[in-house]
Amino acid sequence: MQTQTMRWYRSKVDWWLALVLCAVPLVSISSCVALVFSGKTAELPWGIGGILIVFGVYFGLIFPMRYGLDETHLLVRFGLCRQRILLADISEVSPTHNPLSSPALSLDRLHIQYGKGFFKAVMISPADHKNVLDDLAKNAGLKREGNRLFRG
């Protein structure tokens, strides 16, 4: 039985998005502290509920955000979610700065098309584009033209 080794790549994080991601829980916690110091402890459960929602979203949909590649699959992991893409299905990989929602913490992204239509694509933001493109080209049998990969 042959075991496949998954190589992991971390997501690039834009500075402005890191600022937003840090600000939201800090504001939530600060609100709870302000409630305690102002004596409004009756409202404290609402503040704690807000903190729990923020951390639930962060650890349910965002952290950890990383991308795995082995000989047959690309694995996109974001929070508790995982998307497994068969390398043989990938038809094109191209750089993009598309701001649509995606498992990416940067606008410096790679658009990966793995079928026909809008829902058969994913945008990822690996910190190391060069190695991801090199490994995808090798493992998926794609041809490389600059920062673009395609099935030829």
One Martini backbone bead per residue (centre of mass of N, CA, C, O) as a GRO file, in nm:
protein
  152
    1MET     BB    1   0.095   0.038   0.025
    2GLN     BB    2   0.056   0.369  -0.066
    3THR     BB    3   0.176   0.673   0.054
    4GLN     BB    4   0.072   1.002   0.086
    5THR     BB    5   0.211   1.325   0.069
    6MET     BB    6   0.138   1.617   0.230
    7ARG     BB    7   0.166   1.948   0.120
    8TRP     BB    8   0.196   2.255   0.290
    9TYR     BB    9   0.025   2.580   0.263
   10ARG     BB   10   0.012   2.894   0.341
   11SER     BB   11  -0.154   3.181   0.388
   12LYS     BB   12  -0.189   3.477   0.281
   13VAL     BB   13  -0.178   3.807   0.453
   14ASP     BB   14  -0.328   4.090   0.462
   15TRP     BB   15  -0.292   4.367   0.652
   16TRP     BB   16  -0.593   4.470   0.649
   17LEU     BB   17  -0.718   4.195   0.731
   18ALA     BB   18  -0.568   4.158   0.996
   19LEU     BB   19  -0.687   4.409   1.126
   20VAL     BB   20  -0.982   4.320   1.115
   21LEU     BB   21  -0.946   4.040   1.260
   22CYS     BB   22  -0.848   4.186   1.527
   23ALA     BB   23  -1.074   4.399   1.586
   24VAL     BB   24  -1.331   4.238   1.641
   25PRO     BB   25  -1.252   4.096   1.913
   26LEU     BB   26  -1.160   4.354   2.060
   27VAL     BB   27  -1.435   4.494   2.058
   28SER     BB   28  -1.592   4.272   2.203
   29ILE     BB   29  -1.422   4.272   2.463
   30SER     BB   30  -1.443   4.575   2.528
   31SER     BB   31  -1.749   4.574   2.570
   32CYS     BB   32  -1.746   4.388   2.819
   33VAL     BB   33  -1.566   4.563   2.995
   34ALA     BB   34  -1.751   4.812   2.989
   35LEU     BB   35  -1.993   4.676   3.124
   36VAL     BB   36  -1.856   4.613   3.391
   37PHE     BB   37  -1.757   4.913   3.463
   38SER     BB   38  -2.070   5.026   3.434
   39GLY     BB   39  -2.271   4.795   3.567
   40LYS     BB   40  -2.391   4.616   3.306
   41THR     BB   41  -2.445   4.292   3.372
   42ALA     BB   42  -2.712   4.219   3.216
   43GLU     BB   43  -2.558   4.252   2.921
   44LEU     BB   44  -2.318   4.044   2.921
   45PRO     BB   45  -2.435   3.793   2.770
   46TRP     BB   46  -2.438   3.939   2.495
   47GLY     BB   47  -2.133   3.989   2.475
   48ILE     BB   48  -2.047   3.693   2.501
   49GLY     BB   49  -2.205   3.598   2.256
   50GLY     BB   50  -2.045   3.767   2.052
   51ILE     BB   51  -1.771   3.636   2.104
   52LEU     BB   52  -1.858   3.345   2.032
   53ILE     BB   53  -1.932   3.407   1.740
   54VAL     BB   54  -1.662   3.509   1.642
   55PHE     BB   55  -1.498   3.251   1.719
   56GLY     BB   56  -1.675   3.055   1.557
   57VAL     BB   57  -1.614   3.174   1.280
   58TYR     BB   58  -1.306   3.162   1.284
   59PHE     BB   59  -1.292   2.836   1.363
   60GLY     BB   60  -1.506   2.746   1.128
   61LEU     BB   61  -1.389   2.938   0.852
   62ILE     BB   62  -1.066   3.023   0.889
   63PHE     BB   63  -0.921   2.865   1.126
   64PRO     BB   64  -0.734   2.717   0.941
   65MET     BB   65  -0.545   2.838   0.651
   66ARG     BB   66  -0.489   2.594   0.395
   67TYR     BB   67  -0.276   2.405   0.158
   68GLY     BB   68  -0.290   2.089  -0.008
   69LEU     BB   69  -0.045   1.855  -0.164
   70ASP     BB   70  -0.051   1.583  -0.378
   71GLU     BB   71  -0.059   1.347  -0.630
   72THR     BB   72  -0.410   1.386  -0.654
   73HIS     BB   73  -0.456   1.646  -0.454
   74LEU     BB   74  -0.640   1.932  -0.350
   75LEU     BB   75  -0.639   2.096  -0.032
   76VAL     BB   76  -0.890   2.296   0.122
   77ARG     BB   77  -0.843   2.476   0.429
   78PHE     BB   78  -1.122   2.614   0.637
   79GLY     BB   79  -1.131   2.537   0.923
   80LEU     BB   80  -1.374   2.282   0.917
   81CYS     BB   81  -1.323   2.296   0.619
   82ARG     BB   82  -1.321   2.091   0.310
   83GLN     BB   83  -1.153   2.078  -0.013
   84ARG     BB   84  -1.153   1.834  -0.274
   85ILE     BB   85  -0.922   1.818  -0.554
   86LEU     BB   86  -0.873   1.684  -0.849
   87LEU     BB   87  -0.605   1.716  -1.051
   88ALA     BB   88  -0.735   1.605  -1.320
   89ASP     BB   89  -0.962   1.852  -1.316
   90ILE     BB   90  -0.757   2.060  -1.378
   91SER     BB   91  -0.737   2.326  -1.632
   92GLU     BB   92  -0.674   2.601  -1.456
   93VAL     BB   93  -0.421   2.854  -1.362
   94SER     BB   94  -0.463   3.191  -1.224
   95PRO     BB   95  -0.413   3.503  -1.164
   96THR     BB   96  -0.570   3.713  -0.901
   97HIS     BB   97  -0.796   3.998  -0.755
   98ASN     BB   98  -1.051   3.880  -0.665
   99PRO     BB   99  -1.304   3.968  -0.408
  100LEU     BB  100  -1.440   3.724  -0.377
  101SER     BB  101  -1.541   3.480  -0.205
  102SER     BB  102  -1.282   3.294  -0.023
  103PRO     BB  103  -1.014   3.075   0.070
  104ALA     BB  104  -0.876   3.382   0.147
  105LEU     BB  105  -0.629   3.633   0.295
  106SER     BB  106  -0.600   3.744  -0.005
  107LEU     BB  107  -0.578   3.916  -0.326
  108ASP     BB  108  -0.339   3.718  -0.386
  109ARG     BB  109  -0.437   3.496  -0.633
  110LEU     BB  110  -0.563   3.171  -0.729
  111HIS     BB  111  -0.729   3.044  -1.007
  112ILE     BB  112  -0.922   2.739  -0.997
  113GLN     BB  113  -1.007   2.524  -1.256
  114TYR     BB  114  -1.231   2.207  -1.229
  115GLY     BB  115  -1.454   2.301  -1.438
  116LYS     BB  116  -1.765   2.382  -1.531
  117GLY     BB  117  -1.815   2.682  -1.407
  118PHE     BB  118  -1.844   2.869  -1.118
  119PHE     BB  119  -1.852   2.607  -0.905
  120LYS     BB  120  -1.560   2.501  -1.052
  121ALA     BB  121  -1.408   2.700  -0.841
  122VAL     BB  122  -1.105   2.847  -0.690
  123MET     BB  123  -0.961   3.067  -0.442
  124ILE     BB  124  -0.621   3.121  -0.359
  125SER     BB  125  -0.348   3.232  -0.100
  126PRO     BB  126  -0.051   3.166  -0.128
  127ALA     BB  127   0.257   3.264  -0.014
  128ASP     BB  128   0.385   3.043  -0.234
  129HIS     BB  129   0.335   3.054  -0.556
  130LYS     BB  130   0.572   2.916  -0.697
  131ASN     BB  131   0.556   2.631  -0.557
  132VAL     BB  132   0.262   2.575  -0.624
  133LEU     BB  133   0.292   2.587  -0.931
  134ASP     BB  134   0.510   2.374  -0.959
  135ASP     BB  135   0.353   2.139  -0.815
  136LEU     BB  136   0.101   2.145  -0.991
  137ALA     BB  137   0.234   2.094  -1.261
  138LYS     BB  138   0.357   1.823  -1.185
  139ASN     BB  139   0.107   1.666  -1.051
  140ALA     BB  140  -0.115   1.756  -1.295
  141GLY     BB  141   0.010   1.805  -1.584
  142LEU     BB  142   0.088   2.105  -1.637
  143LYS     BB  143   0.128   2.390  -1.813
  144ARG     BB  144   0.363   2.662  -1.839
  145GLU     BB  145   0.286   3.033  -1.840
  146GLY     BB  146   0.432   3.169  -1.618
  147ASN     BB  147   0.147   3.218  -1.392
  148ARG     BB  148   0.028   2.988  -1.581
  149LEU     BB  149  -0.197   2.713  -1.603
  150PHE     BB  150  -0.245   2.427  -1.833
  151ARG     BB  151  -0.416   2.219  -2.040
  152GLY     BB  152  -0.242   2.052  -2.331
   0.00000   0.00000   0.00000
